[in-house]
Structures are given as C-alpha cells and as structure tokens.
Amino acid sequence: MSDLRLNNSIFLMYLATEEYKSEHDITSMQFLELDEKYDILSYIADCPEIFDSMTKQEMAREIDEYIGANQ
C-alpha cells in the first residue's frame, strides 16, 4: 500500500469513526468494541475509494449497513 493510500485510509477511518460515534452518541471505547466484533476499521481500509466519495453522514450509514449485514 502506498503512503498516500495509507494516509487517506487513516483519515477516512478517523472521519467515519468520529461521525459514527457522534450520530450514535457512543464513546470511543464503545466504538472499539463494535470494531472488535465487526472489524469496521478494516472494512474502511479495504475500500477507501468507496468512503472517499461519501459525506460523513453517508459514512455512518454505510457502517450501519455493514454491521447489519454482518450480524
């Protein structure tokens, strides 16, 4: 993975995480527990081109859909 793609993925993970926490009124620890269960951050890192074109609200909805599909 190139440095540019890695940096972009990290930035997208940050944006999506913060928006998800805000929309669901959860703490960082609660998000990390969800990540342990559903591997959310890896999902974002695996397809940054999808998240790169989304608004922050769309990112949070995408995470909700991803979790729903993996329950």
N, C-alpha and C positions, 0 to 999 in steps of 0.2 A: 504494500500500500504506500503510495507516495505521501510525502509530508503534507502536501496541500489537501489531499483527500482525508488524511488522518485529522488534520486540524479542522476541516469542515465537518467531519463526523462528530468530533468532540463538541464543537459549537452547537450543532444540531441536537445532540444529546442533552446539552445544557438547556437550550431553549425549550425543547419538548418536555423535559423533566420539570422545569420551573412552571411552565404553563399547566401541566397536568396537576401538579401539587396545588396550584392556585385554584384551578377550576373545581377540584375535589376537596379542597380545604384539608389537605393531609400534610404531615411533616416529611422531612427528608427521610427519616427512619422508616416511616410507613411506605414511602415510595420504594426504598431499597428492599423492603420485604416483598413488595409486589415484583420488583425486578428479579429477586432470587427465585420466585415462583414461576414467573413467565418469561424471564430473560429479555426484558423490554429493551435495555440498552444495546444488547447485541443485535436485536431486530433493527433498531435505528441505524447502527453502524453498518449492517449488511446491505441496507438500501438507502443510503443518504440522498440519492438523486430523487427519490420519492418525497422525502421530508423537505428537501431543499426548495421545492416548489409550493409548499404549504404555508398557510398562515399559522400562527401559534395555536389558534383555536382548532384549526383543522388537524394539527399535530396531536392535540389532546384527544380529539375524536378518533383519530387513527389508532392511538394507543388503546382506547376503549374497545374499538372493534377487534384489535389484535388480541386483547385479553379475552374478550367474549368468544372469539374463535378458538382459543386455546384452553378453555375451562373444561 
